[in-house]
Amino acid sequence: MSPASHHADAPLVAVRPDRKIDTAQRLPYFVGISAQTAGATGLSMHIVVIPPGGHATAHVHVGFETAVYVLEGRVETRYGPGLRKSIATAAGEFLFIPPGVPHQAFNLSDTTAVRAVIARNAPGEQETVQPYDPADDA
């Protein structure tokens, strides 16, 4: 049996992201694809909302890559040692975050929420993250 046909009878799974969880980054995730919802074994995909004027807590992803696609709004992501670097992304843009890079996302608007799709090569609903204190690298 070829690898492509090994799981030929596996079901396809549709998920409506209407269940919200709070993350270690203190942002709401609306659960999409995960081990729990779809039986995923190597990825997860959710929607994150950053409220107007809001931001994530500074953190580091442990052992997984993250891709972000911004649906609405503008985000500044501070990153690297001491969070001294910065990159801005807006609706229609992707952002890649390698494992182990400290970062913190900020909504650049005081009136509009940011909505983004988050995908990572880890199947759990809750990310394995470590809090990060930029003062440790000051």
N, C-alpha and C positions, 0 to 999 in steps of 0.2 A: 504494500500500500504506500503510495507516495505521500510526502508530508502535507501536500495541499489537500488531499482527500481524507487525511486522518480524522479530522473533525467535521466531515461533510454533513453530518446530521445534527450538529450543534445548533441550538435555537438562536435566532436573532432576537435581540432584546431592545425594546424602545423604553426610554425613561423620560418622564416629564420632571424637570428640575424644580419641583415645588416644595421639597423638604429642605429646610434650612438647618445648617449646623454652624456653631460658632467655633472658630479655629484658634489655634495657639497664637496666631497673629492678630487676634481680636477683630476679625472681619467676618461677615456672614458669607458662607458658601452655600450655594443651592446645589444640592447633590445631583450629579448626572451619572456618568459611567464610573463604576467602581467594582471591587470584588463583591461587595455586599449587594449592589443593585443589579449587576449584570453578569457576575461570575468572571469579571476581568482578572487576568493573571499577570499582566505586565504594564498596565496603564490605568490612568484615571483621568476624568475630565469633568470639570464643574464650572459653575458661574460664580464669580466673586463680585460683590458690590462694595465700593468704597463710598461712604456717604459724603455729601458736600462738606468740604473742609476737613475731611477725615484722613486717617492714615493707618497703616499697619504698624504693629510693633516691629522693631528691628529684629531680624532673625537670620538663621542659616539653615538651608535645606541639607539634611544629612543623607547622603547616598543616592540622590535622585536629581535628574534634570527637570526643569520646568519651562514650559512654553506658555506665553500669554498672548492672547489676541484681544485687543481693546475694541469693544463694540460701541461704547459711548463714552465721551469725556476725554480728559487729558490727565496723564499721570506723570509725576516726576518720581523716578526710582533712584534713590541714593544707594551707593554700593561700594564694596571694597573695604579695606582696612580703614577704620574710623569713619566709614560712610563718606569719604571725601570726594568720590567721583559721583557723577550724576548723568542720567539719561532721561529724556522726555519721550513719551509715546502718546499717540492720540488715536482716535477711532480709525480703524482700518490698518493699524500697524501691529506687527508682532514684536515680542521681546523674548529673548532666550536667556535663562538664568542657569549657569552651570552649577553643579553640586558644590557646596562648601563656600560659596561667595556670600558674605554678609550683605543684606540689602533691606531697604525699607521703602514702601510705596506711599506716595502722598497724592491725594486728589488736588489738582490745581484750581478747582472751582469751589466757590463758597455757595453756589446755587444748584449745581447739577451733580448728580451721582455718577460715578464711574461704574460701568458694567463691563466685565471682561470674561472671556473663556480661559480657564486654566487647565492645561494638560500636563501630565507628568508621567514618568516611567516608573510609577509606584501605584499599585492597585487599591490601596486603602483609602477610605474616606477622609481620615485624619492624616495629615502630613506628619512625617517624622522631622520635626524642626527643633532647633535649639535657640533659645533667646540669645540675643547678641547685644552687648553693651559697647557702643562705639568708644567710650572712654577707655576701654581696655587696650585699644590700639592708638590712643592719642599721642 
